[in-house]
Amino acid sequence: MAKSAKSGGTAPSILTTRSLEFFKNYINNPSPVGFESSGQRLWLDYLKPYVDTYFTDPYGTAVGVVNPDAPFKVVIEAHADEISWFVNYITPEGLLYLKRNGGVDHQIAPGMRVFIHGKKGKVPAVFGWPAIHTRLGADSKENQPKVDNLFLDTGARSKKELEDLGVHIGAVVTYQDGYAELAYDYLIGRAFDNRVGGFMIAEVARLLKENKKKLPFGLYFVNAVQEEVGLRGAEMIARRIKPNIAIITDVTHDTTTPMINKTIEGDVACGRGPSLAFGPAVHNKLLAIVQETAEKHELPVQMRAVSRSTGTDTDSFAYANDGCPSVLISIPLRYMHTTVEMLHKKDIEQTIRLMYETLLTLTPKTNLSYL
């Protein structure tokens, strides 16, 4: 079994200048739930040189394929969507009230800058919030941010002015914050959950192509939509591809973050390598193969346990069709579902390496039988 204490060695970086430039552009590009198309185009344009063919499904999940005619199929998957808001109500005074689109955190909203994606393009706006010395409620207690009292201000002062800007009911709203680098190889960005996964699987495709690796199976690079509203994209594409094996990548909590309880969430930290999970949807034999691969290549892993479900696209693949042996490889993340999600560059590289090396161990004859 792989040991979480290993350092992972001092191998040279596998990330190129071109791949990092793609990563920044991909993170900064809005890709809200149900409106992922612009991000999917970016991802496919980067992936195309490394795959034999590609396709998209009716709801926008994008798939690149190596060896499309092979009967044995392996999926390596991430999800493309980010949390966001919907315009739900427009006041006569030109202010906008919202509904959630995915698990967006209302408590971080006051004072944030956003883009409203309207009929005429992006409209900048802010989450307005009263000054601290003016926001006492009728009970003399300070009002707290809630979905029903948060509002957007574009500078328009009537419905007509908003219509002239192209703003409408149902317009999707994303935060403006983007990619940035911090000290000690930490990165921050909006929607690392889980466009970092899309980046990592694309890098696996690049490495396989550049290293001229020939695989004995069909390999499907899947960037699924609508994970944030119930794993819907993965559910649809799993039925279409009918894979024999699925490797899912997503983010997990860095539990050294203040206010996170390790007795509930486990012990996982940025900079200590990818995290593997035990749980009902995770296939034990496939998990053992990943652990053995990590041990062989001196890649550190951190173990945790999940309960009824992983809460990731792993669940959709595992229980699709006649059952698909699935495994979850997660990257530690601080401040999930905020505009400053934080991860460590070393974890990105080690997660890519672990997925790459795991694929090279698999064959159509890999024994995943429990009996």
C-alpha positions in Angstrom: 0.0 0.0 0.0 1.2 3.5 -0.7 2.4 5.6 2.2 1.2 9.1 2.7 4.5 10.1 4.3 6.6 9.9 1.1 7.8 13.1 -0.4 7.2 12.1 -4.0 10.8 12.7 -5.0 12.2 15.6 -6.9 11.2 14.8 -10.4 11.3 17.7 -12.9 8.0 19.6 -13.6 5.8 17.9 -16.2 3.9 21.2 -16.8 4.9 23.2 -19.8 4.6 27.0 -20.5 1.8 26.2 -22.9 -0.1 24.0 -20.5 0.1 26.6 -17.7 -1.1 29.3 -20.1 -4.1 27.1 -21.0 -4.7 26.5 -17.3 -4.9 30.2 -16.5 -7.2 30.9 -19.4 -9.4 27.9 -18.6 -9.8 28.9 -15.0 -10.6 32.6 -15.8 -13.2 31.6 -18.4 -16.8 31.4 -17.0 -18.4 28.0 -17.2 -21.5 28.1 -15.0 -23.8 25.1 -14.6 -25.9 24.7 -17.7 -23.8 27.2 -19.7 -20.5 25.4 -19.9 -20.1 25.7 -23.7 -17.4 28.4 -23.9 -15.2 26.5 -21.4 -15.8 23.2 -23.2 -14.6 24.8 -26.4 -11.4 26.0 -24.7 -10.8 22.5 -23.3 -11.5 20.7 -26.5 -9.2 23.0 -28.5 -6.4 22.1 -26.1 -7.2 18.4 -26.1 -7.6 17.8 -29.8 -3.9 17.3 -30.8 -3.7 14.5 -28.2 -6.7 12.4 -29.1 -7.9 10.5 -32.2 -11.5 11.9 -32.2 -13.9 13.8 -30.0 -17.6 14.4 -29.5 -20.1 16.3 -27.3 -23.4 15.1 -26.0 -26.7 17.0 -26.2 -26.1 18.8 -22.8 -22.5 19.7 -23.5 -20.3 17.1 -21.9 -17.1 17.0 -24.0 -15.2 13.8 -24.7 -11.9 13.1 -26.4 -11.1 9.5 -27.4 -8.0 7.5 -28.0 -8.5 4.2 -29.8 -12.3 4.7 -30.4 -12.8 1.3 -32.0 -11.5 -0.7 -29.0 -14.2 -2.8 -27.3 -12.7 -2.3 -23.8 -13.3 1.2 -22.6 -11.6 3.2 -19.8 -12.9 6.7 -18.8 -10.8 9.3 -17.1 -13.2 12.1 -16.0 -13.6 15.5 -14.4 -16.4 18.0 -14.4 -16.4 21.4 -16.1 -19.2 23.4 -14.4 -18.8 26.1 -11.8 -21.3 27.4 -9.2 -23.1 30.6 -10.1 -26.4 32.5 -9.7 -29.5 33.1 -11.8 -31.3 36.4 -12.1 -34.7 35.7 -10.6 -36.4 39.1 -10.0 -35.9 42.6 -11.3 -37.2 45.5 -9.1 -38.7 48.7 -10.6 -35.6 50.5 -9.4 -33.3 48.2 -11.5 -31.9 46.0 -8.8 -31.6 42.2 -9.3 -32.5 39.4 -6.9 -31.1 35.9 -7.5 -31.4 32.2 -7.1 -28.6 29.7 -6.7 -27.2 27.7 -9.6 -25.4 25.0 -7.7 -24.0 25.2 -4.2 -22.9 28.8 -4.3 -22.1 30.3 -0.8 -24.3 33.3 0.0 -22.1 34.4 2.9 -19.2 35.4 0.7 -21.3 37.5 -1.7 -21.6 41.0 -0.2 -19.2 43.4 -1.8 -18.2 40.9 -4.6 -17.9 41.9 -8.3 -19.7 39.8 -10.8 -20.5 39.5 -14.5 -24.1 39.1 -15.6 -24.2 37.1 -18.9 -27.0 38.8 -20.7 -28.3 38.9 -24.3 -25.7 41.5 -25.3 -22.7 40.0 -23.5 -21.2 40.5 -20.1 -22.6 43.2 -17.8 -20.4 44.1 -14.8 -22.3 44.4 -11.4 -21.7 44.2 -7.7 -23.4 42.6 -4.8 -24.5 45.7 -3.0 -24.5 45.7 0.8 -25.4 48.4 3.3 -22.7 50.1 5.4 -22.0 48.5 8.7 -23.6 51.3 10.7 -26.9 51.2 8.8 -27.9 47.6 8.6 -29.8 47.0 11.8 -33.0 45.1 11.4 -36.3 45.8 13.1 -35.2 43.8 16.1 -32.0 45.9 16.4 -29.9 42.9 15.4 -27.5 43.2 12.5 -28.9 41.8 9.2 -26.9 38.8 7.9 -26.5 37.9 4.2 -29.2 35.5 2.9 -30.2 34.5 -0.6 -33.5 36.6 -0.2 -31.7 39.8 0.8 -28.7 39.7 -1.5 -29.1 42.0 -4.6 -27.0 43.0 -7.6 -26.5 46.6 -8.7 -25.3 47.3 -12.3 -25.7 51.1 -12.1 -29.1 50.9 -13.8 -32.0 52.6 -12.0 -35.0 51.1 -13.8 -36.1 47.9 -15.5 -35.8 49.7 -18.8 -32.2 50.6 -18.3 -31.5 46.9 -17.4 -33.3 45.7 -20.6 -31.1 48.1 -22.6 -28.1 46.4 -21.1 -29.4 43.0 -22.2 -30.1 41.8 -18.6 -33.1 39.4 -18.3 -34.7 36.9 -16.0 -32.7 33.7 -16.1 -29.4 35.4 -17.0 -26.6 33.6 -15.3 -24.2 35.4 -12.9 -20.5 34.5 -12.2 -17.9 36.1 -10.0 -15.1 38.2 -11.7 -12.2 36.9 -9.6 -9.7 34.7 -11.4 -6.4 32.9 -11.3 -3.5 34.2 -9.2 -0.3 32.8 -7.7 0.7 33.0 -4.1 3.9 32.2 -2.2 5.3 28.7 -1.9 3.7 27.4 -5.1 0.1 27.9 -3.9 -2.4 28.9 -6.6 -5.9 30.5 -6.1 -8.8 30.8 -8.5 -12.5 30.7 -9.0 -13.8 27.2 -9.9 -10.7 25.1 -9.3 -13.7 22.8 -8.3 -13.3 21.2 -10.7 -11.7 22.8 -13.8 -8.4 21.8 -12.2 -9.6 18.2 -12.9 -10.3 19.1 -16.6 -6.8 20.5 -16.8 -5.2 17.4 -15.2 -6.9 14.9 -17.5 -6.0 17.0 -20.5 -2.3 16.9 -19.3 -2.6 13.1 -19.0 -3.7 13.0 -22.7 -0.7 15.2 -23.6 1.8 13.0 -21.8 0.5 9.9 -23.4 0.7 11.4 -26.8 4.2 13.0 -26.4 5.6 9.8 -24.8 4.1 7.7 -27.6 2.3 5.4 -25.3 0.1 2.8 -27.0 -2.8 1.7 -24.9 -4.6 -1.7 -25.3 -8.0 -0.2 -24.7 -10.2 2.8 -25.8 -9.5 5.8 -23.5 -12.2 8.4 -23.1 -11.3 11.8 -21.6 -14.6 13.1 -20.3 -15.2 16.6 -19.1 -18.8 16.4 -17.8 -21.4 19.1 -17.2 -23.8 19.7 -14.4 -22.0 18.0 -11.6 -22.8 20.8 -9.2 -26.6 20.1 -9.5 -26.6 16.4 -9.0 -23.9 14.7 -11.1 -26.2 14.9 -14.1 -23.7 15.1 -16.9 -21.8 12.1 -15.7 -25.1 10.1 -15.4 -25.9 10.8 -19.1 -22.4 10.2 -20.5 -21.9 7.0 -18.5 -25.0 5.5 -20.1 -23.7 6.5 -23.5 -20.1 5.3 -23.3 -20.8 2.2 -21.1 -17.2 2.1 -19.8 -15.5 -0.9 -18.3 -13.4 1.2 -15.9 -13.7 4.8 -14.7 -11.1 7.0 -13.0 -12.7 10.1 -11.6 -10.9 13.2 -10.4 -12.3 15.9 -8.3 -11.3 18.1 -5.4 -11.5 17.4 -1.6 -11.2 19.5 1.5 -7.9 20.5 3.0 -8.9 19.7 6.5 -6.1 21.7 8.1 -8.2 24.7 7.1 -9.6 26.5 10.3 -13.2 25.5 11.3 -13.0 22.1 9.5 -13.4 19.1 11.9 -10.8 16.3 11.1 -12.8 13.8 13.1 -15.6 14.2 10.5 -13.6 15.1 7.3 -10.4 13.2 7.8 -6.8 14.3 7.7 -5.9 15.7 4.2 -3.7 18.7 3.4 -2.5 20.6 0.4 1.1 19.8 -0.6 1.0 16.2 0.6 -0.3 14.6 -2.6 -3.6 13.4 -4.1 -6.2 11.9 -1.9 -7.8 8.4 -2.4 -11.0 7.4 -0.8 -12.6 4.2 0.6 -16.3 4.0 0.1 -19.1 1.9 -1.3 -18.9 3.5 -4.8 -15.1 3.0 -4.9 -14.1 -0.4 -6.3 -11.7 -2.0 -3.8 -9.5 -3.8 -6.4 -9.2 -0.8 -8.6 -8.3 1.3 -5.6 -5.6 -1.2 -4.7 -4.2 -0.9 -8.2 -4.0 2.9 -7.8 -2.3 2.5 -4.4 0.2 0.0 -5.7 1.0 2.3 -8.6 1.6 5.2 -6.2 3.9 3.0 -4.1 5.8 1.9 -7.2 6.4 5.4 -8.4 7.0 6.9 -5.0 4.0 9.2 -5.3 2.4 10.3 -1.9 -1.2 9.7 -1.3 -3.6 10.6 1.5 -6.3 8.2 2.5 -9.8 9.1 3.7 -13.2 7.5 4.0 -16.6 8.5 2.6 -20.0 7.2 3.7 -23.1 6.6 1.6 -21.7 8.4 -1.4 -18.6 10.2 -2.6 -20.6 13.3 -3.6 -18.7 13.2 -6.9 -19.2 11.9 -10.4 -17.8 8.6 -9.1 -21.2 7.7 -7.9 -22.8 8.1 -11.3 -20.2 6.0 -13.1 -20.0 3.3 -10.4 -23.7 2.5 -10.5 -24.3 3.1 -14.3 -25.5 0.3 -16.7 -24.4 -3.1 -15.2 -22.0 -1.4 -12.8 -18.6 0.1 -13.6 -15.6 -0.4 -11.4 -14.7 3.2 -10.5 -12.1 5.0 -8.4 -11.8 8.5 -7.1 -8.5 10.5 -7.1 -9.0 13.9 -5.5 -6.8 16.9 -5.1 -6.8 18.8 -1.8 -8.4 22.2 -1.9 -8.8 25.0 0.6 -11.8 27.4 0.6 -14.1 25.3 -1.6 -17.0 27.1 -3.3 -15.4 30.6 -2.8 -13.6 32.8 -5.3 -10.3 32.1 -3.7 -10.1 28.3 -3.9 -6.5 27.4 -3.1 -4.4 24.4 -4.1 -0.7 23.5 -4.4 1.1 23.2 -7.7 2.9 20.1 -6.5 -0.4 18.3 -5.9 -1.5 19.0 -9.5 1.7 17.4 -10.9 1.5 14.4 -8.6 -2.2 13.8 -9.4 -1.4 13.9 -13.1 1.5 11.5 -12.6 -0.7 9.1 -10.6 -3.5 9.0 -13.2 -0.9 8.6 -16.0 0.9 5.8 -14.4 -2.3 4.0 -13.4 -3.5 4.0 -17.0 -0.3 2.4 -18.1 -0.9 -0.5 -15.6 -4.4 -1.3 -16.9 -5.3 -3.9 -19.6 -8.6 -5.5 -20.7 -7.4 -8.5 -18.7 -7.0 -6.6 -15.4 -8.8 -8.7 -12.9 -11.3 -6.7 -11.0 -13.5 -9.6 -9.9 -14.3 -9.7 -6.2 -14.5 -13.5 -6.1 
